[in-house]
Amino acid sequence: MKALIVFNHPAPYKVRGFNELSKYVELDVIFERQSAKNRPRSFYNTNDYRFNVMFLKRGAFCNENSNTKELINYLKRNHTKYDHIIMNGYSTFTEMRAIRYMNKNNIKFILMINGGLIKKETKLKRKIKQNFISSAQYYLSPSKEADDYLIYYGANKENIFHYPYSSIYEKDILIKPLKVKEKMELRQKLGLPNNKIIISCSQFIRRKNNLKLLEIFKDRKETLLLIGDGEEKEAYLEYIKTNNIINIIIKPFLIRDDLLNYMKASDALITLSKEDIYGHTILEAMAMGLPVISSNKVISALSLINNGVNGFKVNITDNKEINTAITRVDYSKMSQSSLTIIRNYTIEKTGLKLFEALENIK
């Protein structure tokens, strides 16, 4: 079987999944750009391509958009050699132009999504999305919530196939939760305090809602360990300085292995994102045995978090609910549940289930 996947940029979590799929199929991947403008260069340092990789040479603009006919020209010359053409996106100009071309020329394609949030929008915007999403012949979806998104925009439920989207390998998952002594030793190596540590890892951008986190932890005793980088960093530092906050630690973007170490040293993960079509850090934290407090606007949280079992899903407008979750989240009682749940969501399973879906579609 020979397949082509088109995706925006070589995000490491995507590359790992494509590598796993390439064990089962002859895989070509076209990335529309070398990198996303709002990602640090170090974000891509761990990439190891085990499939045939191509990059479009022109058209990249803004953070992740692109606009070029290169993809159409490639499809004109090569579409017949593929058993499957998979569009892992439909929102850049390059992707939209390619989908229009395929529809016009009766070239069938599969639409693969990581997730999706149904939200208020104009009738025109909904119609545009519906036009592109409904034109796929089949769909690859990671969750019920993603199914609902596809169906809302015109997908036929019978044509949706599932795969467990993941950013972690089986070997990454801890065999058992760290003991208190092990956690304390790791904290000493990393220079972290010994009180309850809640970690949060994200881009420092408005959508991630980190200023809300600072506001919450300003009046708490636990330590917030905030890891990442982005345009809002100076605003965070100014807020901390103005309010004389001493229980918030900010670390720059970390490569994956270092980040996992900081997660292991923490007691829980928190994200109050206003919207996230998936939310990879939730999987990574659970693989380290952490319970998770998450906004109910993060798609992975809806599937992976059971309230009171391995964390809490919270409404980001309800400070009382958020504070109660931080108080109640308990590593000693919830960590094993996180490890048990996450074993069903690995990169190995991603590759295998994608292959099985493609076999069924064939």
C-alpha positions as CSV (number, residue, x, y, z in Angstrom):
1,M,0.0,0.0,0.0
2,K,1.3,3.5,-0.9
3,A,-0.1,6.6,0.8
4,L,0.5,10.3,0.8
5,I,-0.1,12.5,3.8
6,V,-0.2,16.3,3.6
7,F,0.4,18.3,6.8
8,N,1.3,21.9,7.7
9,H,4.7,21.6,9.4
10,P,6.8,18.8,10.8
11,A,5.6,18.9,14.4
12,P,7.6,16.2,16.3
13,Y,4.4,14.5,17.6
14,K,3.2,14.2,14.0
15,V,6.5,12.9,12.7
16,R,6.5,10.2,15.4
17,G,3.1,9.0,14.3
18,F,3.9,9.1,10.7
19,N,7.1,7.1,11.4
20,E,5.0,4.4,13.0
21,L,2.6,4.2,10.1
22,S,5.5,3.9,7.7
23,K,6.2,0.5,9.3
24,Y,3.1,-0.8,7.6
25,V,2.8,1.3,4.3
26,E,5.0,3.0,1.8
27,L,4.6,6.5,3.0
28,D,5.2,9.9,1.5
29,V,4.6,13.0,3.5
30,I,4.4,16.6,2.2
31,F,4.9,19.4,4.7
32,E,3.7,22.8,3.6
33,R,6.5,24.6,5.4
34,Q,9.7,23.9,7.3
35,S,8.4,25.2,10.7
36,A,5.6,27.2,12.3
37,K,6.7,30.8,12.9
38,N,5.5,30.7,16.5
39,R,7.5,27.6,17.5
40,P,11.1,27.8,18.7
41,R,13.7,26.1,16.4
42,S,14.5,23.6,19.2
43,F,10.9,22.3,18.9
44,Y,12.0,20.5,15.7
45,N,15.4,19.3,16.9
46,T,14.4,15.7,17.7
47,N,12.8,15.0,14.3
48,D,13.9,11.7,12.6
49,Y,12.1,11.1,9.3
50,R,11.6,7.4,8.5
51,F,9.3,8.1,5.6
52,N,9.8,9.9,2.3
53,V,9.6,13.6,3.3
54,M,9.1,16.6,1.0
55,F,8.8,20.2,1.8
56,L,7.0,22.8,-0.3
57,K,9.4,25.6,-1.2
58,R,7.1,28.6,-1.4
59,G,4.0,30.2,0.0
60,A,4.6,30.1,3.8
61,F,3.2,33.2,5.7
62,C,1.9,34.1,9.1
63,N,2.4,31.5,11.9
64,E,1.2,28.4,10.0
65,N,-0.5,29.4,6.8
66,S,0.7,28.8,3.3
67,N,-0.5,29.7,-0.2
68,T,1.1,27.9,-3.2
69,K,0.2,25.8,-6.3
70,E,3.1,23.5,-5.6
71,L,0.8,20.9,-4.0
72,I,-1.7,21.0,-6.9
73,N,1.2,20.6,-9.4
74,Y,2.5,17.6,-7.4
75,L,-1.0,16.0,-7.3
76,K,-1.4,16.5,-11.1
77,R,1.7,14.5,-11.8
78,N,1.5,11.9,-9.0
79,H,-1.9,11.2,-7.6
80,T,-2.4,8.0,-9.6
81,K,0.5,6.3,-7.8
82,Y,-1.2,6.4,-4.4
83,D,-3.7,4.1,-2.9
84,H,-4.6,6.8,-0.4
85,I,-4.3,10.6,-0.3
86,I,-4.7,11.9,3.2
87,M,-5.2,15.6,3.9
88,N,-4.3,16.2,7.6
89,G,-5.8,19.6,7.5
90,Y,-8.1,21.8,5.4
91,S,-7.6,25.4,6.6
92,T,-4.5,26.8,4.9
93,F,-4.9,28.3,1.4
94,T,-2.7,25.6,0.0
95,E,-4.9,22.8,1.5
96,M,-8.1,24.5,0.4
97,R,-6.8,24.9,-3.2
98,A,-5.7,21.2,-3.2
99,I,-9.0,20.0,-2.0
100,R,-10.8,22.1,-4.6
101,Y,-8.6,20.7,-7.3
102,M,-9.2,17.1,-6.2
103,N,-12.9,17.6,-6.0
104,K,-13.0,19.1,-9.5
105,N,-10.9,16.2,-10.9
106,N,-12.7,13.4,-9.1
107,I,-9.6,12.5,-7.0
108,K,-10.7,10.9,-3.8
109,F,-9.1,11.8,-0.5
110,I,-9.3,11.1,3.2
111,L,-9.5,13.9,5.8
112,M,-7.6,13.2,9.0
113,I,-8.1,15.4,12.0
114,N,-6.6,15.6,15.5
115,G,-9.8,17.0,17.0
116,G,-12.1,19.9,16.6
117,L,-14.3,22.3,18.6
118,I,-17.7,23.4,17.5
119,K,-18.1,27.1,18.3
120,K,-20.1,30.2,17.4
121,E,-19.2,31.5,13.9
122,T,-20.8,33.3,11.0
123,K,-23.0,31.4,8.6
124,L,-20.4,32.1,5.9
125,K,-17.5,30.6,7.9
126,R,-19.6,27.5,8.7
127,K,-20.6,27.1,5.0
128,I,-16.9,27.3,3.9
129,K,-15.9,24.7,6.5
130,Q,-18.8,22.5,5.5
131,N,-17.8,22.7,1.9
132,F,-14.3,21.4,2.5
133,I,-15.0,18.9,5.2
134,S,-18.0,17.3,3.6
135,S,-16.1,16.8,0.3
136,A,-13.8,14.1,1.7
137,Q,-14.7,10.5,1.0
138,Y,-13.6,9.1,4.3
139,Y,-12.4,10.5,7.7
140,L,-9.8,9.5,10.3
141,S,-10.9,10.7,13.8
142,P,-9.4,10.2,17.3
143,S,-12.5,10.6,19.5
144,K,-16.2,10.9,19.7
145,E,-15.9,14.7,20.1
146,A,-13.9,14.8,16.9
147,D,-16.7,12.7,15.3
148,D,-19.3,15.2,16.4
149,Y,-17.2,18.0,14.8
150,L,-17.0,16.2,11.5
151,I,-20.6,15.3,11.4
152,Y,-21.6,18.9,12.3
153,Y,-19.8,20.0,9.1
154,G,-21.3,17.4,6.9
155,A,-19.4,14.2,7.3
156,N,-21.2,10.9,6.9
157,K,-20.9,9.0,10.2
158,E,-20.6,5.7,8.4
159,N,-17.4,7.0,6.7
160,I,-15.5,7.8,9.9
161,F,-12.7,5.5,11.0
162,H,-10.9,5.8,14.4
163,Y,-7.4,5.9,15.6
164,P,-5.9,6.7,19.1
165,Y,-4.0,9.9,18.5
166,S,-0.9,10.0,20.7
167,S,2.5,11.7,21.2
168,I,4.0,9.0,23.5
169,Y,5.6,5.6,23.0
170,E,4.9,2.6,25.1
171,K,8.4,2.8,26.5
172,D,7.8,6.4,27.7
173,I,5.0,5.3,30.1
174,L,6.2,4.7,33.7
175,I,5.8,1.1,34.9
176,K,4.5,2.4,38.2
177,P,4.1,5.8,39.9
178,L,7.2,7.3,41.4
179,K,7.5,7.0,45.2
180,V,7.7,10.2,47.2
181,K,11.4,9.6,47.9
182,E,12.1,9.3,44.2
183,K,10.2,12.5,43.4
184,M,12.0,14.4,46.1
185,E,15.4,13.2,44.8
186,L,14.5,14.3,41.3
187,R,13.3,17.7,42.6
188,Q,16.6,18.2,44.3
189,K,18.5,17.5,41.0
190,L,16.2,20.0,39.2
191,G,16.4,22.7,41.8
192,L,12.6,22.5,42.6
193,P,10.9,23.1,45.9
194,N,9.5,20.3,48.1
195,N,5.9,21.5,48.3
196,K,3.0,20.5,46.0
197,I,4.0,21.3,42.4
198,I,1.5,21.8,39.6
199,I,3.1,21.9,36.2
200,S,1.7,23.6,33.1
201,C,3.4,23.4,29.6
202,S,2.3,25.4,26.7
203,Q,3.0,28.2,24.2
204,F,2.8,31.5,25.9
205,I,0.0,32.8,23.8
206,R,-3.5,34.2,24.6
207,R,-5.4,31.1,23.7
208,K,-3.6,29.1,26.3
209,N,-5.0,31.4,29.0
210,N,-1.9,31.3,31.2
211,L,-2.6,34.8,32.7
212,K,-5.6,33.1,34.3
213,L,-3.3,30.5,35.9
214,L,-1.1,33.3,37.3
215,E,-4.2,34.9,38.8
216,I,-5.3,31.6,40.4
217,F,-1.9,30.7,41.9
218,K,-1.3,34.3,43.2
219,D,-3.5,33.4,46.1
220,R,-2.4,29.8,46.6
221,K,0.5,28.0,48.5
222,E,1.3,25.4,45.9
223,T,4.0,26.0,43.4
224,L,3.1,26.6,39.7
225,L,5.8,25.4,37.3
226,L,5.1,27.1,34.0
227,I,7.1,25.8,31.0
228,G,7.1,27.3,27.6
229,D,7.8,30.4,25.5
230,G,6.0,32.9,23.4
231,E,4.7,36.4,22.9
232,E,3.1,36.8,26.3
233,K,6.2,35.9,28.3
234,E,7.0,39.5,29.3
235,A,3.4,40.0,30.4
236,Y,3.7,37.0,32.7
237,L,7.0,38.3,34.2
238,E,5.5,41.7,34.7
239,Y,2.4,40.3,36.5
240,I,4.6,38.2,38.8
241,K,6.8,41.2,39.6
242,T,3.8,43.6,40.2
243,N,2.0,41.2,42.5
244,N,5.2,40.0,44.4
245,I,4.4,36.4,43.6
246,I,7.0,33.9,44.9
247,N,5.3,30.5,44.2
248,I,5.5,30.6,40.4
249,I,8.5,29.3,38.5
250,I,8.9,30.0,34.7
251,K,11.1,27.8,32.6
252,P,11.8,28.2,28.9
253,F,10.7,25.7,26.3
254,L,12.3,22.3,27.0
255,I,13.1,19.4,24.7
256,R,10.9,16.4,25.2
257,D,13.1,14.3,27.5
258,D,13.8,17.2,29.8
259,L,10.1,18.1,29.9
260,L,9.2,14.6,30.9
261,N,11.7,14.8,33.8
262,Y,10.0,18.0,35.1
263,M,6.7,16.2,34.8
264,K,7.9,13.3,36.8
265,A,9.0,15.7,39.5
266,S,5.6,17.3,39.7
267,D,2.3,16.3,41.4
268,A,-0.2,17.2,38.7
269,L,-0.6,19.0,35.3
270,I,-2.9,21.9,34.8
271,T,-4.1,23.5,31.6
272,L,-6.8,26.2,31.4
273,S,-6.7,26.6,27.6
274,K,-9.6,28.5,26.0
275,E,-9.5,25.9,23.2
276,D,-7.3,23.1,22.1
277,I,-8.2,20.7,19.2
278,Y,-6.2,18.0,21.1
279,G,-3.7,18.8,23.9
280,H,-0.6,16.6,23.7
281,T,0.8,17.5,27.1
282,I,-2.1,15.8,28.8
283,L,-0.9,12.4,27.4
284,E,2.7,13.1,28.3
285,A,1.8,14.0,31.9
286,M,-0.4,11.0,32.3
287,A,2.5,8.8,31.0
288,M,4.5,10.2,33.9
289,G,1.7,9.2,36.3
290,L,0.3,12.7,36.8
291,P,-3.3,13.4,37.4
292,V,-4.6,16.3,35.3
293,I,-6.7,19.4,35.8
294,S,-7.9,20.6,32.4
295,S,-10.2,23.1,30.8
296,N,-13.3,21.4,29.3
297,K,-12.3,23.0,26.0
298,V,-9.3,20.6,25.5
299,I,-10.4,17.7,23.4
300,S,-8.0,15.1,24.8
301,A,-9.2,15.9,28.3
302,L,-12.8,14.9,27.4
303,S,-11.6,11.4,26.5
304,L,-8.8,10.9,29.0
305,I,-9.9,12.5,32.2
306,N,-12.4,10.9,34.6
307,N,-13.4,13.4,37.2
308,G,-12.2,12.4,40.7
309,V,-10.4,9.3,39.2
310,N,-7.3,10.7,37.4
311,G,-8.0,14.4,37.6
312,F,-10.7,17.0,37.0
313,K,-12.3,18.8,34.0
314,V,-13.1,22.4,34.9
315,N,-14.9,25.4,33.5
316,I,-12.3,28.1,33.0
317,T,-14.8,30.9,34.0
318,D,-15.4,29.3,37.4
319,N,-12.5,30.2,39.8
320,K,-14.1,28.3,42.7
321,E,-14.2,25.1,40.6
322,I,-10.6,25.5,39.5
323,N,-9.4,26.2,43.1
324,T,-11.3,23.2,44.4
325,A,-9.8,20.9,41.7
326,I,-6.3,22.1,42.6
327,T,-6.9,21.4,46.3
328,R,-8.5,18.0,45.6
329,V,-6.1,16.7,43.0
330,D,-4.0,13.9,44.7
331,Y,-1.0,12.3,43.1
332,S,-0.9,9.4,45.6
333,K,-4.5,8.4,44.9
334,M,-4.8,9.2,41.2
335,S,-1.4,8.5,39.5
336,Q,-2.0,4.8,38.9
337,S,-5.3,5.6,37.2
338,S,-3.5,7.9,34.8
339,L,-1.0,5.2,33.9
340,T,-3.7,2.6,33.4
341,I,-5.8,4.8,31.1
342,I,-2.8,6.1,29.0
343,R,-1.6,2.6,28.1
344,N,-4.3,2.5,25.5
345,Y,-3.0,5.7,23.8
346,T,0.4,5.2,22.4
347,I,2.2,6.0,19.1
348,E,2.5,2.3,18.4
349,K,-1.3,2.0,18.5
350,T,-1.7,5.1,16.4
351,G,0.3,3.6,13.6
352,L,-1.3,0.2,13.7
353,K,-4.9,1.6,13.9
354,L,-4.3,4.0,11.1
355,F,-3.0,1.1,9.0
356,E,-6.1,-1.0,9.8
357,A,-8.3,1.9,8.9
358,L,-6.6,2.4,5.6
359,E,-6.9,-1.4,4.9
360,N,-10.7,-1.2,5.6
361,I,-11.1,1.9,3.4
362,K,-9.2,0.1,0.6
